[in-house]
Amino acid sequence: MKLRKEYTCPLEITHDILKGKWKTVILYQLKYYGKSSLSRLEKDIKGISQKMLLQQLNELREFGLVDKIQYEGYPLKVEYFLTADRGKKIIKALEIMQEIGQDYLNDQNKNIDAE
């Protein structure tokens, strides 16, 4: 993924890095697991294809949010994890976003119950 050459503010860069259906979900799964294999992520993220998962992981790696360890031997073993700097820092923002989403869902349920 290529970033634009000009931005109005840094928030636009962060938005471009995270945009897409799966990146925030992948980051949150890695927060939960610590380190995770590709197969575990694919199994736990409903609806994502292996091709899309690899593409999203590679983009997250490109921007320094995720990295991987590739172990020697057979069968091939690779584990993905959040980087100590940007990866773990972005989780704070995602937790706030999750809280806002939960508040919204709770409000919607209250409105449905009141009808």
C-alpha positions in Angstrom: 0.0 0.0 0.0 1.3 3.4 -0.9 0.7 6.5 1.1 -0.2 9.8 -0.5 2.5 12.4 -1.0 0.7 15.1 0.8 -1.4 15.1 4.0 -3.3 17.8 5.8 -2.6 16.3 9.2 -1.0 13.2 10.8 -4.4 11.7 11.5 -4.9 11.2 7.7 -1.7 9.0 7.6 -3.0 6.9 10.5 -6.3 6.5 8.8 -4.7 5.4 5.5 -2.5 2.9 7.4 -5.5 1.3 9.2 -8.2 1.6 6.5 -9.8 -1.5 5.3 -12.1 -4.1 6.8 -9.6 -6.3 8.6 -6.6 -4.4 9.9 -8.1 -3.3 13.2 -9.5 -6.8 13.8 -6.1 -8.3 13.1 -4.4 -5.9 15.5 -6.9 -6.7 18.2 -6.4 -10.4 17.7 -2.7 -10.0 18.1 -3.2 -8.0 21.3 -5.3 -10.8 22.6 -2.9 -13.6 21.7 0.5 -11.9 21.9 2.0 -14.0 19.2 -0.1 -15.9 16.7 0.3 -18.1 13.7 -1.3 -17.4 10.4 -3.7 -20.4 10.7 -4.9 -19.3 14.1 -5.6 -15.8 12.9 -7.4 -17.1 9.8 -9.5 -19.5 12.0 -10.5 -16.8 14.5 -11.2 -14.0 12.1 -14.5 -15.1 10.5 -14.8 -14.3 6.8 -11.2 -13.4 6.0 -9.4 -15.4 3.3 -5.8 -16.4 3.7 -4.8 -14.2 0.8 -6.4 -11.1 2.3 -4.9 -11.9 5.7 -1.4 -12.1 4.3 -1.9 -8.9 2.4 -3.2 -7.1 5.5 -0.4 -8.5 7.6 2.2 -7.4 5.1 0.8 -3.9 5.0 0.8 -3.7 8.8 4.4 -4.9 8.8 5.3 -2.3 6.2 4.2 0.4 8.6 5.8 -1.0 11.7 2.7 -2.1 13.5 3.3 -5.9 13.2 6.3 -8.1 12.8 6.9 -11.8 12.5 9.3 -14.5 13.6 10.1 -17.2 11.1 11.4 -20.4 12.8 13.7 -22.8 11.1 12.7 -26.4 10.5 9.8 -28.3 9.0 7.0 -27.7 9.1 7.5 -24.0 8.5 6.4 -22.0 11.6 5.7 -18.3 11.5 4.4 -16.1 14.3 3.0 -12.6 14.0 3.1 -10.1 16.9 2.5 -6.4 17.6 5.7 -4.3 17.6 6.7 -2.8 20.9 6.4 0.8 19.7 3.7 1.5 17.1 1.9 -1.8 17.4 1.2 -1.6 21.1 0.6 2.2 20.9 -2.2 1.8 18.3 -4.0 -0.6 20.6 -4.8 2.3 23.0 -6.7 4.0 20.2 -8.4 0.8 19.2 -9.6 0.2 22.8 -11.2 3.6 22.8 -12.8 2.9 19.4 -14.2 -0.4 20.8 -15.6 1.4 23.9 -17.4 3.9 21.6 -18.8 1.0 19.5 -20.0 -0.8 22.6 -21.7 2.4 24.0 -23.4 2.8 20.7 -24.7 -0.8 20.7 -25.9 -0.5 24.2 -27.8 2.7 23.4 -29.4 1.0 20.3 -30.5 -1.9 22.5 -32.0 0.5 25.0 -33.9 2.2 22.2 -35.2 -1.2 20.9 -36.3 -2.2 24.4 -38.1 1.1 24.9 -40.3 0.6 21.8 
